Each structure stands twice: as C-alpha cells, then as structure tokens.
Amino acid sequence: MEKEKLWTKDFISISLVNFVMMLSMYLLIVTMASYATDTYGASTSMAGLASSIFIIGVLFARLYAGKEIARIGSKKMLIGGILFFVLITALYLIPSNIYVLLIVRFLHGVGIGFAATATGTIVAQVVPASRKGEGISYFSLSVILSTAVGPLIGLAMINEFGYQSMFIFSLVVGLASLPIALMVNEPVVDDQGEANKSRSFSLANYLEANALPISIVTFVIALAYSGTLSFIASFAKEAELTEAGSMYFFVYAMAVLFSRPFTGKLMDAKGANSVVYPALIAFALGMYALSQAQSSALFLLGAALIGLGYGNFQSVAQTIAIKMTPPHRMGMATSTFFIMMDIGIGFGPFLLGYMIPHFGYRGLYLAMVPLIIAGVFIYYALHGKKERMKAT
C-alpha cells in the first residue's frame, strides 16, 4: 500500500512560516533581559519580567485562539497574528522606558500566540492521519532550528552592531513570513457547530477535554525543562564552563534534529509509548548529567540527552493531543496543549528560582530528576495505560 503524501506544498509552506516566525521570536527572547538592563537600567527582577511577560501574552492569546479559529478560520488568524506581531516588533525601534517595553513585550506575545496556534492547527489538518507522528515531528523541527539559530544570530548582532540592528533584523524576518503564509491553502473542515457554540461561555470554548490528560503531563515535563531554558547560562558561568554553555542549545538542537525523523516514524508504527518512555528516561539522565557536570564533555552530554528526551517528548505529546481530538476541535486541542506547556515553561523559572539560593544550580537540576520520573507515572496513569491496552 502506497504511503499518503506528507511533503505537500502546504506542509512545506506552513513549516517554513513557523520557522521564520519562531526565528523572529527567538532572536529577542534570550537577549531581552540584558536589553532592559543595559538600555533602561532595569533591576534584575524587572529585566526578568521583561523577558517572561512575553509568555503571559502568548498564554492570553492561546486562551482565545482555539475558539476563534472555529469562527474565522486558521489562515485568517495566521495572517492577522503575523501582521500584529510585525507591527509590534517595529515598536522596539522607538525609544521609550521599561514600562512601555513591558507592554510591547506582552503585545508581542499576543501576536505570536495567535499565529503559532494557527500554524499548529493548519499542520494538524494537512498531515495525513497515517503519518501524524512523523509529520508533526518534522514540523516541530522548525521550532527546534529556530531555538538554535535565533539566539546565536541575536547575540552575534548585539556584539557586532548593537540592539537596534537586532530589532531591524527581527522585523525583516517577521515580514518575510507573510508572503509564505499567503501561499498556504487552509483545509476545509466541518466545524460541526463550533462557531456558534463559541459565542456562549463554556470551559469547552477554552480547553479541549480529550487533549487535557497529555497536556497535564506536558505541564509537568515542561516545568522540569524550564530550569535549563532559563538558568543554563548562569550555571555554566558559575561552573566555569562558559564555552560549553555557549554550545548548549546547539548540541540540544542537533540531538533533536537527527532523532526526530526516526521517533516520528516509530510512533506511527509502534505507538506513543515506544517513544515517550525512552524519551523521559533520557531526559532524566540528561538532568542528572548536568547536575554532576564538572567538565565540558559531561555538560554537553547532558544537553544531548535532554534534546533526545524533552525534544522528542514534546512532539509526541503534541501528536497525542491531536490524535485524541475530532478534526473540528484540532484548533482547541493545539491551544490546550500549548497553554499547559507555556505555563510550565513560563512560570517554572519563577517557582524554581526560589530553590537556587538554598540548593544551587546543581541541586536544582538534581531535584528535577524525581520530577521527571513522577512525570513517567503520571503519563502512564493518564494516557500510557490506555495506549498499552489499545496495542494488545
């Protein structure tokens, strides 16, 4: 039997849009705290808020994006989200103060939240059902590549040309995503009355119940991951591993890049459990390696294991959320999944930050190992057990 086609014009276009859009975002996300401090003399806490308030904007948008897709369609939301975040990106070029910067960061997050929910929904609609795991694994690489390339470009531009050049480049990159987005054909999906339902208040207008179990697991795992995303540079500096620290996200991205195509196919052939359990074990081992790292080799081994672990868990979990949901609720499923992931990544650093004065960075990463192991049992209880019964 011939495989259904995956690499269609729409799949390639929406993956390119997502990469360019995320590149624009990640150019700024790792440099915003230093920008707030250097330009406006912000305190450490205010600089941290300038970075993290972006996630609050994304969350705000995702709460409404899922139900609005049923009303206006995913392509209109994508175009509107891109136009909005490009407009907001231009505001970074206008001199202001720290409070205006906070507003701009929040609004930037809103634009990205709407656009990213739309891309996640469109890709779920254009990927053939028989190749869902493989397709979403490839699509997710657009985010992984942007997390590796974006910070490197952003930091290089700041060092060579200053912050304004970075904002201009981010604006140009954001604009480049618009013509690609216009080429995407939105699939026609029977909404089964969702547009009318969304006008009344209901929890179902904000969250998809079928996607909630795996999204809860994702929250726990993302919470553990947030400690590396926010504190890895500070830990590398404290451990006198700054050169290895600068390579962390590159090694992480390469581990994901080379493993994703295989794990996506494995999920489609053998089921989600065949990927999730090994991925979470690799994630736990990676955290343990980081907590013990005294050398660059062990530090970067931790990065590779975390890439194999968290990087592959994230795409498989997103696929599960979509597979568990009827086609007309895919927008809501995508929104639900990313809401829980964003809460874990966005608020995790705030919660975990309280541990650092008492236990240090090594103690923090060591403490994440039992949290990830707990995530294995939560996954089994909420989804893995059903997956196992379905396979037998």
C-alpha positions, -999 to 999 in steps of 0.1 A, spaced: 0 0 0 14 34 -11 20 59 17 -1 91 18 19 121 7 35 141 35 57 167 18 30 187 1 32 224 -8 10 233 22 31 212 46 63 227 34 49 263 34 34 261 69 67 246 83 87 275 67 63 301 81 66 286 115 105 285 113 107 322 101 82 333 127 99 315 156 133 328 144 120 363 148 108 355 183 140 337 195 162 365 182 148 385 210 138 361 238 173 354 250 185 390 248 156 409 262 167 408 299 201 422 290 185 448 268 162 460 296 192 463 320 216 479 295 192 504 279 168 513 307 188 504 338 162 478 349 167 458 381 172 421 378 136 413 386 122 439 361 146 426 335 133 391 341 98 403 338 106 420 305 116 385 292 88 364 308 58 387 303 60 377 267 49 342 277 19 357 296 9 374 263 12 341 245 -10 324 271 -36 352 269 -38 347 231 -40 309 233 -70 311 256 -90 328 228 -72 315 197 -87 279 200 -123 290 199 -117 319 174 -103 295 148 -137 278 146 -152 312 138 -128 329 114 -106 300 102 -70 292 109 -55 310 78 -71 344 87 -59 340 123 -24 332 110 -23 363 87 -38 385 114 -13 372 140 17 378 118 6 414 108 0 422 145 34 408 158 53 425 129 36 458 138 45 453 175 81 444 166 85 478 149 77 494 183 110 481 197 128 506 175 111 536 192 129 548 224 107 545 254 110 533 290 109 500 309 71 502 314 64 507 277 88 479 270 67 456 292 36 465 273 53 459 240 66 425 251 31 415 263 15 425 230 43 408 210 34 376 229 -2 380 220 6 382 183 29 352 184 3 333 204 -24 337 178 -1 330 148 15 299 164 -19 284 174 -29 288 137 2 271 124 -2 242 148 -38 238 137 -31 240 100 -3 214 101 -25 190 121 -51 194 93 -27 190 63 -7 160 77 -23 126 67 -37 107 96 -15 76 90 17 98 92 6 122 120 36 114 143 62 116 115 46 148 101 44 167 134 80 156 143 93 172 111 71 203 116 84 206 152 119 208 138 111 243 126 109 254 162 140 234 173 161 250 145 149 285 154 158 280 191 193 270 179 198 297 152 179 326 167 199 331 199 232 327 180 222 354 155 208 377 182 238 375 204 262 380 174 243 410 161 243 427 196 280 422 199 288 435 164 261 461 157 240 467 189 204 461 199 188 483 172 202 461 144 187 430 161 153 446 162 155 456 125 166 421 115 137 406 136 113 429 119 126 419 84 124 382 93 88 386 106 78 403 74 93 375 54 69 350 69 39 369 55 42 361 17 49 324 26 18 323 48 -3 337 20 6 306 -1 -9 282 24 -43 267 15 -65 262 46 -81 228 46 -119 228 47 -131 212 80 -167 207 91 -168 227 124 -200 208 135 -214 240 150 -183 250 169 -185 286 156 -220 290 171 -210 272 204 -180 296 208 -203 326 213 -215 313 247 -193 309 278 -182 274 284 -150 257 296 -151 238 263 -146 271 245 -111 274 261 -99 238 266 -103 205 248 -111 178 272 -96 150 250 -63 168 249 -62 177 286 -46 145 300 -15 146 278 -14 184 283 -12 179 321 18 155 316 34 181 293 30 208 320 50 186 345 77 179 320 79 215 307 82 227 343 113 205 347 127 217 313 122 254 322 152 252 347 176 246 318 160 271 295 163 300 319 193 292 341 218 272 319 239 302 311 242 313 347 250 277 358 277 274 330 293 306 342 293 295 379 307 261 369 334 278 348 321 260 317 311 292 297 324 278 264 303 247 268 274 269 279 275 288 246 272 254 228 244 240 249 214 249 227 233 240 195 241 204 208 205 202 221 191 212 187 214 187 168 203 158 191 167 167 183 173 173 146 189 139 140 165 119 161 131 134 153 126 118 119 131 83 134 110 89 165 81 102 145 81 71 123 85 49 154 54 64 170 33 59 138 45 22 136 46 12 173 26 38 192 34 67 215 46 45 244 76 33 223 89 69 222 76 85 254 91 62 280 127 61 265 124 99 259 116 106 296 143 83 308 168 101 285 156 135 299 161 124 335 196 111 327 204 144 310 193 164 340 214 141 363 244 146 339 240 184 342 238 183 380 271 164 381 289 181 353 325 192 361 337 190 325 325 203 291 321 167 279 296 158 306 278 192 304 273 187 266 263 150 271 236 164 293 225 187 265 223 159 240 203 136 264 179 164 272 175 170 234 168 133 228 144 133 258 125 165 261 128 174 225 112 142 213 86 140 241 73 174 231 65 165 195 50 131 205 28 147 232 15 172 207 7 144 183 -12 126 210 -32 157 218 -42 160 181 -49 123 176 -72 122 206 -94 150 192 -120 152 165 -109 172 134 -133 201 141 -117 206 175 -80 205 164 -76 242 170 -88 238 206 -66 208 211 -35 227 198 -44 256 221 -49 234 251 -16 216 246 5 248 243 -13 266 271 -2 239 295 33 238 280 36 276 282 25 276 318 52 251 327 80 270 307 67 305 316 61 302 353 87 274 360 117 298 363 98 319 388 90 289 410 123 271 406 142 303 411 134 301 448 154 269 451 186 283 437 197 303 468 191 272 490 204 244 468 223 260 440 220 252 403 233 216 407 208 210 434 180 224 412 189 201 383 192 171 406 158 178 420 143 178 385 152 141 381 125 128 405 100 153 390 106 138 355 103 103 370 70 114 385 60 125 350 66 89 338 40 76 362 16 105 355 19 97 318 11 60 325 -19 69 346 -34 95 322 -25 80 288 1 53 286 -21 26 302 -48 33 275 -22 32 248 -9 -2 261 -44 -17 262 -51 -4 227 -20 -21 214 -28 -55 229 
